[in-house]
């Protein structure tokens, strides 16, 4: 990997060399000036040190034949064959990306007794579904699932692989990416592809203060995980054209040190990611009791209440009701934000909503940049007025 090489013969002032680094990454050990793990690659030692004493050495770039890797693949996230909707959203994006570079769209379905259910994916525009159907794959275990996924990639060589950022997907994707010594970008919000098949992966970084654009130019396949409710699912077609291919893995590779003793289903709970109407309470709420009017507005519209991070941290709301990068991503038909300023982190979690109505007394609030309708005013006057209008209808 890239790093700083120390040319000992060029160093005459050891104390001066050690003091060059503001991070304490230069030390004198075993009669040598060395670079330790604190190095940030800031290049101060290269620029300000004795000429030729500190040399930046880049990684050796290995060329890859990108023409050998073709296709945009989607991992099928499921529970006992019931496909998670994030999979369909990723298929929609995969079709869009594949069309730009004339690649096929694949799906990889790993589980037990799932072959028949794999046919349903063909109705959404998948060219070929690769199924790994084995009793050893009934319950999710990281070793056998990784082995099946690895077998698919080795044989098919897809250029790009999209995985849902579910609990299972977040566990499986990095493990498989590591097998191929390739990159993985987590929680992408925008995906595009270049003519040379490099996947352009865009995600919020540094707490949402910037949007980082990431590519993997020298390795294949390219991995990206995406949260639920980021992309659009394609329409279901009644005339599928693709095919289902059954893959096999040697039984010894499906062995696992994990034994599933019992599976306990979680209790069904209200999920704001699935809500069609959401009313959001923001930092401008003065006291916890004032959330009653937000609850009342949501009830009048048949929707759910959500909160921004400051209210969650104050203990006024359930963390599962938080919208944003550190919370949930939502895409309702209608979302009304009440006294929400509109941080980058918050907007990243709701900007794809069908209709956004923002209420804030600051006309320059960032939330108005993504709102379809904006009301500049005090929520303590606007919300009661809205409720009165709704109740009179």
N, C-alpha and C positions, 0 to 999 in steps of 0.2 A: 504494500500500500504506500501512498505518497507520504513523504516525511522529510525531515531535515538531516542531512549528513554532515558530520563534523570532521573537518580537516585539521587534525591536531597540530600539524607542522606550521600552520598559519597563525596559531594562537600564541602570543607572547605575554599577554596580560590576562592571567586566569581569572582574577577577581573581577576585572572589567567585563570579561566575557560572561561570567555568571550573572552579573548585574544587568546585562542587556535585556533579559526577559522579565516583563512585568508580572508574569504568571508563575514564576519560579520553576520554569521548565528546563532551565539549564543548571546543571550541577557538576561538581568536580568529584568524581568517584573513581577509585582504583587507578589513580594517577592519570585520569583522562577526563576531558570535558565531555559530558554526555547530555543527551536530550531525553527527558523522562516523559511519563504519560500525561503530564499537565500541559503539553504543547498544544496550542490552538492553531498552529500554522498561520500565525499572524504576519510572519516574514520580517518582524522587527530585527531579529538577529542577522538575517540575510542582508538587509538594507543598511544597518548601522554597525554591524560587526566588522572586523578586519576583512579586507577583500579576500575572497576565496576560503574564509574560515568556516562559514556556514553555507551549505549548498542545498537548495530545494530540489528534491528528486521526485519526479512525477511517476505515477503508475505506468507500467508498460501497457499500452493500448493494444489489445488483441483484436484483430479483424474477424468479423463474423460474416458468413455468407447468409444474408437475410432471405435470399430466394429459397433457401431450404425450409424456411418456416412460413407456413401459410395457414390462415384461418383465424377467426375470432371466436374463442370458446367461452362458454358460461358454465360455471359450476352450479349444479341444481341443488339448492338448499331445500331440504324437506324433512318432515317428521313422519315416519312410517308411510312414506309415499305421498303424503299431502304436501304439495309444493308450496314453498313460501313465496308470497307475491313479489318479493324483491327479485326473484329469479326471472319473472316475466318482464320486469322493468329493465333488467340487464340484457335480456334478449332483444328488447326494443333498441337499446343503445348499440348492441353488437351488430344488429342489422344495419344501422346507420353508419357505423364505422367501416364495416365490411364492404358496403356499397361504394365507399370512396376509393378503396384500393383493390376492388374486384376479388375479394376473398370470400370463402364460404363461412357460414355460421355453424358452430358446433355447440353441443351441450354434452356435459359429462354427468351421468346419473349413477351414483354409487349407493347401494343399499341391498335390501333383501325383498324379494317379491315386488320388484318395481318395474320389470320389463314391460308389462302391459300399460302401466301408467305413463311410461316414457313416450308412448305414441301420442299422448295429448300435446306434448311440446311441439310436435310437427305442425299443429294448427296455428302456431304463432310465428312461423317462418324460419324455423331451424332446419338447416339442410341435412344435418345428420346428428342423431343422438347416440352417443356411445354409452352403453349400459354395462355396469359391473354388478351383476346380480348374484349374490352368494350368501348363504346362511351366516357366514362369519362376519358379514357386513350389516347384520340386522341392527345392532346398536352402534352408535358412533364411538369408535375407538381410534385414536390418532394414528397408530402404527399401520393397521390394515387399510384405513382410508387413504393414508399417504401413499402406500404401496400401489393401490389401484389408480390413484391420480397420477402417480409417477409413470405407471405403465401407459396410460393414455397419452401423456405428453411425449414420451419416448417414441411411441409408434406413430402418432398423428402429427406431431411437431406444429402445434398452433403458434402463431406469432404473438397473439395477445390472449390473456385469460382474465376474465372478470369474475369476481367473487363477491357475494353479498356480505356486508359488514355486520353479520349476525354473530351471536356468541360462537357458533360452530365455525363460521367462515373466518372469523378473526383468529381462531386456533389453527385451522387447517392451512390457510393460504401461506403464512410465513414458513411453515414447515416444508411445504412443497417447493416454495421458491428457493429455500436454502439447499434443497437437493440439487437444483440446477444452477446454484451460485449466481442467481439473477436478482434484480431489484424488485421491490414491491412498494407501491405507494398506497397508504391507507386512507380511507375516508375521502376519496376524491369527490369533488362536487361538479367538475367539468371534465369531459374527456373528448379528445379529438385525435386525429391521426394524420401523419405526414405522408407524402407520396412514397417515401422510402420505407413505409410501414412502422416508423417510430411512433409509439403511442404518446400523445401529449397529455400528461396527467396534471390537473390543476387542483390544488387543495389549499385551504387556509393554513397559515403557519404563524409562528410567534404569537400565539394567543388570538389568532384571527386578524392581526394587524396588517398582514400582507397576504397576497394570493401567490403561492409558490407554483411555478411551472416546472415540472419534472419530466425528464425523458430517460430512457434506458437505451442508449445508442449502440452499445457494444455487447449486449447480452440478449439472449432469447431463452424462454418466452418472457414476455412482459406481463407483470402481475399488477392488478389494481383492485382494491376493495371499495365498495360503494354502499352507502347507507340506503335503507328503505325510504321510499318517497322522494328520491332525487330525480329519477327519470320517468318517462311515460311508458307504460306497458303497451304493446301492440294490440291491435284488434284481433280477435280470434277468427280464423278463416275456416270455412267448412270444407275446403278442398286442399288438404296438405299435399306437398310434393316431396318432402324429405324421406329419409329412411332411418331405421333403427339398427344399429350394429352392436352385437353382444361381444364384450371384451372379457378376457379371462386372465387371471393372475395365478401363478403357482400357489397351491394351498399353504405351503410353508411360509410364504410371504404375508399371509393373512393372519398369522399367529400374533397374539397380543399378550402382554404381561398383565393386562387389565381384565378383570372379570366383573361384569355387571351383575350385581346381586339383586337389585330392585330399582324400578323406575317409578318415581312418584310424580304424577302430573301436577303442575302448578294450578292453583285456583284461577279461574277466569277473572280477569280484571279489566277495568276500563282503560283503554289505550288511546292517548291523544293522537298517536300517529294514524289511527284509523278514523278519527272524528271528521265529520263533514263540516261542522261549524265549531269554531273555537273563539273564545273571548279571553284575551291575555291581559293580565294585571302586571303593570310595570313599577319601576322605582318611584313614580309619582304618587303611589298610594300612601297616604299619610299614616294610617294605622291599620292593624289587622282587622278590626271590626268593619272597616270600609270595604273589605272584600265581599261583604254581603250584597252590595249593589252589583258587583261584577258577577257573582253567582246568580243573582236575579236576572240579569241581562242574558246570561248564557241559558238559563232555564227557559226564558221567554222565547228564545230562538231554537230551543231543542239541541243545544250544543254543550260543549265541555269547557271548563275553565283551565287555563294554563298560566304559568308565571315565568318571569324572567329570573335570572340568577340572584340578584340582590334580595328578592323576596324569599327565595329558597334558603339562602344563607341566614336570613333573619328568622327562619323557622315558621314562616307563614304559609308555606305550601309543601306539598309532597314532591320530593325530587323527581319522581316519575312524571310529574306534570311540567317539568322545565323544558323550554324550547331553546335550542341553540347548539353550538358545537359541543358543549359539555352536557347537553341534555338530549332531547329527542328532535328528530327531523319530522316536520309535518307538511301536509299538502292538502288542506281542506278546501271545500268549495267556497267557504267564507271564513275570514279571520278578521276580528276586530281587536286592535291593540289599544289599550287604555293607559296613557301616561308611560309609554315605552319610547325611550329616546331613539333606539334603533342602532345598537352597536353592530359591528361587523359580525361578531359571533352569533348574535341573535338573528340577524337577517339571513345568515347562511342556513339557518334551520327552518325558515318559513317563506323565503322569497318566491318559491314556486307555487304558492297558493293561488287558486283561481281568482279570487277577489280579496283584496286587502284594503280594509278601512282603518285609517289611523286617526286617533284622537290625542292631541298633545297641545299644550299651550305655547310651546316654543315653535314658531313658524319655520325655524331653521333646523329643526330636529331631523336627524338622518333617516328616521323611519319614513318620512315623506318622500324620500328618493325611490322607494320601492312600492309605495302605496298607490292603489288605483284611485282611491278617494281619500281626501284628507280633511279633517275638521280641526281647525285651530281654535282651541278653547279649553276651558277648565273641565276636567272629567266630572267634577262634582256638580257641574251644571248640565253638561252635555249628556251624560249617561242617564240621569233621571228623566231628562226630556225625551231621549230615545225610548226609554221604557214606557213612558206615557203614550207615545205614538204607537208603539207596537201593541200595547194592550187595547188601544182604541180600535185597532184594525179587526 
